[in-house]
Amino acid sequence: MNICNLGKIKVILDMSWLAAYNPEINWKKGKVKMMWCPPICRKRKQETQEKKQVKKIEKEKAVEELVSRKF
């Protein structure tokens, strides 16, 4: 990953990203609107939700184990 000082530039988007996401761009207003998400984006979102669910279940099991211990 290359990191550099962009100065006044807020973001750089390459052609492969633009082609994949195909955002609606209003050049006059300087706005980019995401109209849809490509399949890889939905897959990543689903994977993130699944990871959160697994962590939640693991946390609940840990709490149950602590509660079930006799002091």
JOFENPE-V195170 format. One record per residue. N is the residue number from 1. RES is the residue in one letter. SS is DSSP state (2 for helix, 1 for strand, 0 for the rest). Layout:
# JOFENPE-V195170
[[N/RES/SS] [N/RES/SS]]
This chain:
# JOFENPE-V195170
[[1/M/0] [2/N/0] [3/I/0] [4/C/0] [5/N/0] [6/L/0] [7/G/0] [8/K/0] [9/I/0] [10/K/0] [11/V/0] [12/I/0] [13/L/0] [14/D/0] [15/M/2] [16/S/2] [17/W/2] [18/L/2] [19/A/2] [20/A/2] [21/Y/2] [22/N/0] [23/P/0] [24/E/1] [25/I/1] [26/N/1] [27/W/0] [28/K/0] [29/K/0] [30/G/0] [31/K/1] [32/V/1] [33/K/1] [34/M/0] [35/M/0] [36/W/0] [37/C/0] [38/P/0] [39/P/2] [40/I/2] [41/C/2] [42/R/2] [43/K/2] [44/R/2] [45/K/2] [46/Q/2] [47/E/2] [48/T/2] [49/Q/2] [50/E/2] [51/K/2] [52/K/2] [53/Q/2] [54/V/2] [55/K/2] [56/K/2] [57/I/2] [58/E/2] [59/K/2] [60/E/2] [61/K/2] [62/A/2] [63/V/2] [64/E/2] [65/E/2] [66/L/2] [67/V/2] [68/S/2] [69/R/0] [70/K/0] [71/F/0]]
